[in-house]
Amino acid sequence: MPEGTRPGRSGTFDGKSGTRPARSGAFPGRSGTFDGRSGTRPERSGLRPGTTGTRPTSRATRPTPAAAAAPQLHPGAWWWWALGLGTAATRTTNPLLLALLLTTSAYVVLTCRPHTPWSRSYSAFLHLALAVLLIRLFFVVVLGSPVPGTHVLVTLPEVPLPHWAQGIRLGGRVTAEGVVFALYDGLRLAALLVCVGAANALASPSRLLKSLPGALYEAGVAVVVALTFAPHLIADVQRLRAARRLRGRPDRGLRGLFQVALPVLEGALERSVALAAAMDARGYGRTADVPARVRRTTTVLTLGGLLGVCAGTYGLLTAAGGTYGLPVLVAGAVAALAGLRLGGRRSPRTRYRPDRWTPRACLVAGSGAAVAALLTLAASADPAALHPGVIPLTAPTLPLWPAAAVLVGLLPALLPAPLPAQPPAPLPKEASS
């Protein structure tokens, strides 16, 4: 066997001698030249494709996710804005104003909602509002309407009922006046549901829970769990339907509904067990020891304040209580707030990075309150424009300054987005020795 050869292999490796040439730095399947000139790899510059600059030499120079993200709006501001629009919806039955309220809330949600699971719940509230409107119209057609009318649309076969069911009828005449009245009433309820859905899509429930006072923490947890049930349920249904479509299985119809409902129920039960374990680990329901005198004072202030709020509200709504209604309402509200303040001592809570009421949050909340106040004033100044009649049947008109008041609710979408926090300045590079 020639020198420098191995059994089964040629004795020449580079075509000249029986020795293997020195490795050039190449890897299997790669070229031996890395920079097109030699077999050495060029020094890494620390850059990623499509980026410029140099790689930071210390972790202190890298911006944290909290610093890089833009500051979020206070969740209470979104709820104030949504409740203001909902209050305005309860003050009118004009379908043009209600449609303008629905358009305003939809535009703000599409412009300002974050990319989170609960932001997808807005479409579910739209479907719920449509279902409520259709059910209201169905009841009018089947059970009749108390509004008399002369324009008969259709006459259904009437089912005779016993004497003890007088005042209720099944079938009979369906008038245009009754259908229009039901349409106005159902549209108002639908607008209120859509406004609540807008608050659910824009505000984070967990951040809203952190903003509650300590006295309302336990009740707030229950409310937040109830509010997040629908968004989580919708996210589970969408995820399971997408998975079934990827597997080529039906996701619609009665069969698809049954095959999706069981995993959704199972996921809801697992989430409930995990939530219960997390609440127990975090000391949910545990209270601190406070003196008996403080507990009695808290009870008296809270109950007395709530009774004062009820009495003051009743006085404002009646003609006889116009003199004492507002003072009693203010005194009751102050007493209730003082009771909640004292009640917070029983459940001390700490907040990590609490949400602040920034000027932008105050403007958002103020826009909703302004819409509610202006529509309330319009309802008392010109009730015929905000509550169009159906007898005789006339087409509704759009009042100008109430419509302009509704457009104030677009302010959150027109405000400039907050700038993200600036990352800390990079540390000076140490001089090499």
Number of C-alpha atoms within 10 A of each C-alpha: 7 9 8 13 16 11 8 6 8 12 19 14 14 10 10 8 12 16 14 13 10 6 9 12 14 14 9 6 6 9 12 18 15 14 10 10 8 12 15 14 13 10 6 6 9 12 11 10 6 5 8 9 9 10 12 13 13 10 10 12 15 16 16 12 9 11 14 14 14 14 16 16 21 23 25 24 25 25 22 20 29 29 22 23 30 26 20 29 29 17 20 24 23 23 20 16 25 26 14 17 26 22 15 20 25 19 14 18 21 15 12 14 18 16 10 12 16 25 22 22 23 25 16 15 22 20 13 16 22 18 14 17 21 16 13 18 22 14 14 22 22 17 18 22 21 11 15 14 18 14 13 12 12 12 12 13 11 13 9 11 12 7 7 7 9 8 10 14 15 17 17 16 22 23 21 19 23 24 23 17 22 22 18 20 19 22 25 26 19 24 28 24 20 28 29 18 27 29 26 26 27 27 22 23 22 14 15 19 21 20 17 15 17 21 19 15 20 15 12 20 19 11 13 16 15 12 15 17 12 17 21 19 18 18 17 20 18 15 13 18 20 14 13 16 12 10 9 9 12 16 20 13 8 10 10 14 14 12 16 21 14 11 14 19 13 11 15 16 12 12 13 13 12 12 13 13 12 12 13 12 9 10 9 15 10 12 12 10 10 12 9 9 8 15 16 10 14 21 16 15 22 23 15 18 24 21 18 23 24 16 19 23 17 17 20 17 12 10 10 11 15 14 11 13 22 18 15 21 23 16 16 24 22 18 23 24 15 16 24 19 16 19 23 18 18 17 19 14 13 8 8 7 7 11 17 13 15 13 10 17 21 17 17 26 26 19 26 28 21 19 27 26 17 18 25 20 13 20 18 11 11 12 14 14 20 26 16 19 17 19 13 9 15 10 8 18 13 14 15 10 12 21 18 14 18 24 16 18 27 19 17 23 17 11 11 9 13 12 10 13 13 11 14 12 10 14 12 8 9 7 5 4 3
